[in-house]
Amino acid sequence: MEATGTDEVDKLKTKFISAWNNMKYSWVLKTKTYFSRNSPVLLLGKCYHFKYEDENKLLPARSGCTIEDHVIAGNVEEFRKDFISRIWLTYREEFPQIEGSALTTDCGWGCTLRTGQMLLAQGLILHFLGRAWTWPDALNIENSDSESWTSNTVKKFTASFEASLSGERELKTPALSQKETIRRYSDDHEMRNEIYHRKIISWFGDSPLALFGLHQLIEYGKKSGKKAGDWYGPAVVAHILRKAVEEARHPDLQGITIYVAQDCTVYSSDVIDKQCTSMASGNTDDKAVIILIPVRLGGERTNTDYLDFVKGILSLEYCVGIIGGKPKQSYYFAGFQDDSLIYMDPHYCQSFVDVSIKDFPLETFHCPSPKKMSFRKMDPSCTIGFYCRNVQDFKRASEEITKMLKISSKEKYPLFTFVNGHSRDYDFTSTTTNEEDLFSEDEKKRLKRFSTEEFVLL
């Protein structure tokens, strides 16, 4: 009888906290964000410039656009479409109860898991859809702070922008069903893209069956001593994501794997071994790999000497973003303008969406409003992510990143390194996993260390 009473108290406490967090995290999208019209904007390897419509010509790689092949002369609408097309995963409430707890929401504690999901989702978009893909309905999402995208009040620019936004509001319609959406596409390729768009989102649903949903990630986190309601750091989440992808049995996911760097070192032979492992079908083609590198950008505070390096990382075509944030809050960093990082914020509580329903609405999985934060406010603890489609792609990426590391290190130790050979060649314990335990003893020690070092997320 006493135990039952305790359970009821826990449930009431959980409901009260959920209600408080729902109110606390409902204002996030209402804060204004200002973008300069005079500086380029980098978003996951693509460069945009918010210029006049009659200047719509290819811009040279300058002022932060460091990769000439990926400079895109785009106005604010093209950037918006690209940004909104990224998958946004936030706090949710009223989802199926997490096993072993009374929790039906992750408000107040799940933000790093959400930013990890967003990074993985971007990796899967690159894998199945490619970097050029954008969601056809992206600009139909109402933008709550659309009028504040630029602080420049040039009449021509502002009038054009506001006119296009007012047109978007008029066009805004209820969520399209999958059949209605597919009917709009002109060819099989576009239809395939929309099917994968929905499929990727469904893998992150808030139910025990979703492959990369919160429920599954928490199960993997238990192996590192974490449980629902705990705070997770960027490095722990990197290892949880690796396990989730390794354990996924979906046929579409057999051609992709995750590698997590050990002590800021990427062992090239270990990566290539993961990529060349024969798939279940017997196909020995290269696997794609998402490389996750937990790093610290300084001691107690982020060292501003790393600003150019972080900018360089976010300028790369194979970057899938950064799991990071500022103290007490985790964000998914996807780009920058000047010395400010552009991010998606998971601290926005939304209602549960049942992604098992065939025509589930897509709107709440796409963020209408980017946010900016000064690099100086960034917490030093973060995890950087890259996607490489095959072994050749990995070799090219590692060479390019190594050059960037050498330039940015300024005679100091680089943030991380790529080395030839296997980790075992350097007398490190191999990270092969015990089938009876999802984390090896070596991994458990590393995760425990990371858990004590990383910032607390509220």
C-alpha positions in Angstrom: 0.0 0.0 0.0 2.9 2.3 0.9 4.6 1.6 -2.4 1.4 2.4 -4.3 1.3 5.8 -2.5 4.9 6.5 -3.4 4.1 5.7 -7.0 1.2 8.1 -7.0 3.4 10.9 -5.5 6.0 10.2 -8.2 3.4 10.5 -10.9 2.0 13.7 -9.5 5.5 15.1 -9.2 6.3 14.1 -12.8 3.1 15.8 -14.0 3.8 19.0 -12.1 7.4 19.2 -13.5 6.1 18.4 -17.0 3.5 21.2 -16.8 6.1 23.6 -15.5 8.6 22.7 -18.3 5.9 22.9 -20.9 5.3 26.5 -19.9 9.0 27.2 -19.5 9.9 25.8 -22.9 7.0 27.2 -25.0 8.6 30.7 -25.7 11.8 29.6 -27.4 10.6 30.3 -31.0 9.3 33.7 -30.1 12.7 35.3 -29.4 14.0 37.3 -32.4 17.0 36.4 -34.4 18.8 39.0 -36.6 21.0 38.2 -39.6 23.3 40.6 -41.4 22.7 41.2 -45.1 26.4 42.1 -45.5 28.1 38.8 -44.4 27.9 35.3 -45.9 26.0 32.6 -44.0 27.4 29.1 -43.9 25.1 26.1 -43.4 26.5 22.6 -43.3 28.9 23.3 -46.2 26.8 25.6 -48.2 27.4 29.4 -48.4 24.6 32.0 -48.8 24.7 35.7 -49.1 21.6 37.8 -48.4 21.9 40.2 -51.3 19.6 42.1 -53.7 17.7 40.1 -56.2 19.4 41.8 -59.1 22.8 40.7 -57.8 21.9 37.0 -58.2 25.3 35.9 -59.5 27.8 33.4 -58.3 29.9 34.9 -55.5 33.6 34.2 -55.1 34.8 32.2 -52.2 35.6 35.0 -49.7 34.6 36.5 -46.3 34.1 33.1 -44.7 33.1 31.1 -47.8 36.1 29.0 -47.8 35.2 26.2 -50.2 34.7 27.6 -53.7 32.9 24.6 -55.1 30.1 25.0 -52.5 29.5 28.7 -52.7 25.9 29.3 -53.5 24.6 32.8 -54.5 21.3 32.7 -52.6 18.8 35.1 -51.1 17.3 34.7 -47.8 14.5 32.5 -49.0 16.9 29.9 -50.4 18.7 29.8 -47.1 15.4 29.5 -45.2 14.4 26.5 -47.4 17.7 24.8 -46.8 17.6 25.5 -43.0 13.9 24.5 -42.6 14.5 21.2 -44.5 16.9 20.0 -41.7 15.1 17.7 -39.3 14.3 19.3 -36.0 13.8 17.2 -32.9 12.6 18.8 -29.7 11.2 18.1 -26.3 7.9 16.2 -26.5 5.2 15.5 -24.0 2.5 12.8 -23.5 4.5 10.1 -25.3 4.4 6.5 -24.2 5.8 6.0 -20.7 9.6 5.3 -20.6 10.2 1.9 -19.2 11.4 1.9 -15.6 10.2 5.4 -15.0 7.0 7.5 -14.7 8.2 9.9 -17.4 6.1 10.7 -20.4 8.1 13.7 -21.4 11.8 14.6 -21.7 11.3 18.3 -20.9 14.1 19.6 -18.8 16.6 16.7 -19.3 16.6 15.3 -22.8 18.1 18.1 -24.8 21.5 16.5 -25.6 19.8 13.3 -26.7 17.7 15.5 -29.0 20.7 17.3 -30.5 22.4 14.0 -31.0 19.2 12.8 -32.9 19.4 15.9 -35.1 23.0 15.2 -36.0 22.3 11.6 -36.8 19.2 12.7 -38.8 21.4 15.0 -40.9 23.8 12.1 -41.5 20.9 10.0 -42.7 19.6 12.8 -45.0 23.1 12.9 -46.6 23.1 9.2 -46.9 19.6 8.7 -48.5 18.8 12.1 -50.0 22.0 14.0 -50.5 23.0 17.5 -49.5 21.2 19.2 -52.3 17.8 17.9 -51.1 15.3 20.3 -49.7 11.7 19.7 -48.5 9.3 21.0 -51.1 6.9 22.3 -48.4 9.6 24.0 -46.3 8.5 27.5 -47.1 4.9 26.8 -46.2 5.8 26.6 -42.5 4.8 29.9 -40.8 7.9 31.7 -39.4 7.1 33.2 -36.0 9.9 35.8 -36.2 10.1 36.1 -40.0 10.2 39.9 -40.0 13.4 40.0 -38.0 15.7 37.9 -40.2 17.7 40.9 -41.1 18.6 44.1 -39.3 19.3 45.9 -42.6 16.3 48.0 -43.5 17.0 48.6 -47.2 13.5 49.1 -48.6 13.9 46.9 -51.6 15.1 43.9 -49.6 12.6 44.3 -46.8 9.6 44.8 -49.2 10.6 41.8 -51.3 11.1 39.6 -48.2 7.9 40.7 -46.5 5.9 40.2 -49.7 7.1 36.7 -50.1 6.4 35.9 -46.4 2.9 37.3 -46.7 2.4 35.1 -49.7 3.6 32.1 -47.8 1.1 32.7 -45.0 -1.7 32.8 -47.5 -0.5 29.5 -49.0 -0.2 27.8 -45.6 -2.6 24.9 -45.6 -3.3 21.9 -43.3 -0.8 19.1 -43.3 -0.7 17.3 -46.6 -1.3 13.6 -46.5 1.4 11.3 -48.0 -0.8 10.5 -51.0 -1.5 14.2 -51.6 2.1 15.1 -51.3 3.3 12.3 -53.7 0.6 13.3 -56.2 2.4 16.7 -56.5 5.7 15.1 -57.6 6.6 15.0 -61.2 8.8 11.9 -61.2 9.8 8.8 -59.3 12.9 10.4 -57.9 11.0 13.1 -56.1 8.5 10.5 -54.8 11.3 8.3 -53.5 12.8 11.4 -51.7 9.6 12.1 -49.9 9.2 8.5 -48.8 12.7 8.5 -47.3 12.0 11.9 -45.8 9.1 10.4 -43.9 11.0 7.2 -43.1 13.9 9.0 -41.6 11.6 11.1 -39.3 9.7 7.9 -38.3 13.0 6.4 -37.1 13.2 9.2 -34.5 9.6 8.8 -33.2 8.9 8.9 -29.5 7.9 5.3 -29.1 9.7 2.2 -27.8 9.7 0.7 -31.4 11.4 3.7 -33.1 15.0 2.7 -33.9 16.6 6.0 -32.9 13.8 7.3 -30.7 14.3 8.5 -27.2 13.1 5.3 -25.6 15.7 3.2 -27.5 18.5 5.7 -26.8 17.7 5.6 -23.1 17.9 1.8 -23.1 21.5 2.0 -24.6 22.3 4.8 -22.1 21.6 2.4 -19.2 24.7 0.5 -20.2 26.8 3.5 -19.3 25.0 4.1 -16.0 22.5 6.7 -17.4 18.7 6.5 -17.0 15.6 8.5 -18.0 15.7 11.9 -16.3 19.5 12.1 -16.1 21.5 14.6 -18.0 23.6 13.3 -20.9 26.8 14.9 -22.2 27.9 15.1 -25.9 30.4 12.3 -25.7 28.1 9.8 -24.0 25.4 10.6 -26.6 28.0 9.9 -29.4 28.5 6.4 -28.0 24.8 5.8 -27.5 24.2 6.8 -31.2 26.9 4.4 -32.3 25.2 1.5 -30.4 21.8 2.5 -31.8 23.0 2.3 -35.4 24.9 -0.9 -34.8 21.9 -2.6 -33.3 19.4 -1.3 -35.9 18.2 -4.3 -38.0 16.4 -2.3 -40.7 17.6 -3.3 -44.2 17.9 0.3 -45.3 20.5 0.9 -42.5 22.9 -2.0 -43.2 25.0 0.3 -45.4 25.9 2.8 -42.8 27.8 2.7 -39.5 29.2 5.0 -36.8 32.7 5.4 -35.5 33.5 7.3 -32.3 37.0 8.7 -31.9 39.0 7.4 -29.0 40.6 10.1 -26.8 40.5 12.7 -29.7 42.1 10.3 -32.1 40.6 8.8 -35.3 42.4 5.5 -36.2 42.0 5.3 -39.9 42.3 1.5 -40.2 39.6 1.1 -37.6 37.3 3.3 -39.6 38.0 1.5 -42.9 37.5 -1.9 -41.2 34.0 -0.7 -40.1 33.3 0.5 -43.7 34.5 -2.7 -45.4 32.6 -5.1 -43.1 30.5 -7.4 -45.3 26.8 -6.5 -45.1 24.1 -9.0 -44.3 23.2 -9.3 -48.0 26.7 -10.5 -48.7 27.5 -7.2 -50.5 31.0 -6.1 -49.7 30.7 -2.6 -51.1 32.0 0.2 -48.8 29.7 1.2 -46.0 29.1 4.9 -45.3 30.4 6.1 -42.0 29.4 8.8 -39.6 32.5 9.8 -37.6 31.8 11.4 -34.2 34.7 13.1 -32.4 34.1 14.3 -28.8 36.4 17.2 -28.0 36.9 20.1 -25.6 37.5 23.6 -27.0 39.3 24.8 -23.9 39.2 24.4 -20.1 36.5 26.0 -18.1 35.6 28.3 -21.1 35.8 27.9 -24.8 39.1 29.2 -26.2 38.4 31.7 -28.9 41.5 30.5 -30.8 39.3 27.6 -31.9 36.7 29.9 -33.6 38.3 29.7 -37.1 38.6 25.9 -36.8 34.9 25.5 -35.8 34.0 27.7 -38.8 36.1 25.6 -41.1 34.4 22.4 -39.9 30.9 23.8 -40.5 32.0 24.9 -44.0 32.8 21.3 -45.0 30.3 19.5 -47.3 30.5 16.3 -45.2 30.0 18.0 -41.8 26.7 16.8 -40.2 26.9 19.4 -37.4 28.0 19.7 -33.8 26.4 18.4 -30.6 27.2 21.2 -28.2 25.6 24.2 -26.6 26.2 26.7 -23.9 26.4 25.9 -20.2 23.2 24.2 -19.0 21.7 24.0 -22.5 22.5 21.7 -25.5 22.1 23.0 -29.1 22.6 21.5 -32.5 25.1 23.7 -34.3 24.7 23.7 -38.1 26.3 26.9 -39.4 27.6 30.4 -38.6 27.6 34.0 -39.7 30.5 36.2 -38.7 31.4 35.1 -35.1 28.0 33.7 -34.2 26.9 30.1 -34.5 23.6 29.1 -36.1 21.8 26.4 -34.3 18.5 24.5 -33.8 17.1 24.5 -30.3 15.5 21.4 -28.8 14.2 23.4 -25.8 10.7 23.7 -27.2 8.1 21.4 -25.8 5.7 19.9 -28.5 3.0 17.3 -28.3 3.7 13.7 -29.1 3.2 12.8 -32.7 2.4 9.1 -33.5 4.8 8.5 -36.5 3.3 5.0 -37.0 0.3 6.6 -38.6 0.7 6.6 -42.3 0.0 10.3 -42.9 1.5 11.7 -39.7 2.1 15.5 -40.0 5.6 16.6 -40.8 5.5 20.3 -39.8 6.6 19.9 -36.1 9.8 18.1 -37.3 11.1 21.2 -39.2 12.2 24.4 -37.5 10.8 27.6 -38.9 13.3 29.9 -37.2 17.1 29.6 -36.9 18.9 30.9 -33.8 22.3 32.6 -33.4 24.7 32.6 -30.5 28.1 34.2 -30.0 30.9 31.6 -30.2 32.2 33.0 -26.9 29.2 31.6 -25.1 29.7 28.0 -26.4 30.5 25.4 -23.8 33.9 23.8 -24.5 32.5 20.2 -24.4 31.0 19.1 -27.8 31.0 16.3 -30.3 31.8 17.0 -34.0 30.2 14.9 -36.7 31.2 14.0 -40.3 29.6 11.8 -43.0 31.7 9.8 -45.5 29.9 7.8 -48.2 32.7 5.3 -48.8 36.4 4.6 -48.0 37.6 7.0 -50.8 35.4 9.7 -49.3 36.8 9.1 -45.8 40.4 9.3 -47.1 39.7 12.6 -48.8 37.9 14.0 -45.8 40.7 13.0 -43.4 43.3 14.7 -45.6 41.3 17.9 -45.8 40.5 18.0 -42.1 44.1 17.2 -41.2 45.3 20.2 -43.2 42.7 22.4 -41.5 43.9 21.1 -38.1 47.5 22.0 -38.8 46.6 25.5 -39.9 44.4 26.1 -36.9 46.5 24.5 -34.2 49.1 27.5 -34.2 51.8 25.4 -32.7 49.5 24.0 -30.0 48.2 20.5 -29.9 45.4 20.0 -32.4 41.9 19.3 -31.2 42.0 15.8 -32.6 44.1 13.8 -35.0 43.9 11.2 -37.8 46.5 8.5 -37.5 47.3 5.5 -39.7 46.8 2.0 -38.3 44.5 0.5 -35.7 44.1 1.6 -32.1 45.6 -1.8 -31.1 48.8 -0.8 -32.9 49.2 1.9 -30.3 48.7 -0.4 -27.3 45.2 0.7 -26.7 42.5 -1.8 -25.7 40.4 -2.7 -28.7 36.9 -1.5 -28.6 35.3 -4.6 -29.9 32.1 -5.2 -28.0 31.0 -8.2 -26.0 27.8 -9.6 -27.4 26.4 -10.0 -23.9 27.1 -6.4 -23.0 26.5 -3.5 -25.4 29.5 -1.6 -23.9 33.0 -3.1 -23.4 34.7 -2.4 -20.0 37.1 0.0 -21.8 34.1 1.9 -23.2 32.3 2.0 -19.8 35.4 3.6 -18.2 35.6 6.2 -20.9 31.9 6.9 -20.7 32.1 7.2 -16.9 34.9 9.7 -17.2 33.0 11.7 -19.8 29.9 11.7 -17.6 31.8 13.4 -14.8 33.6 15.9 -17.0 30.7 17.2 -19.1 28.4 20.1 -18.3 25.0 19.7 -16.7 22.1 20.3 -19.0 18.9 21.7 -17.8 
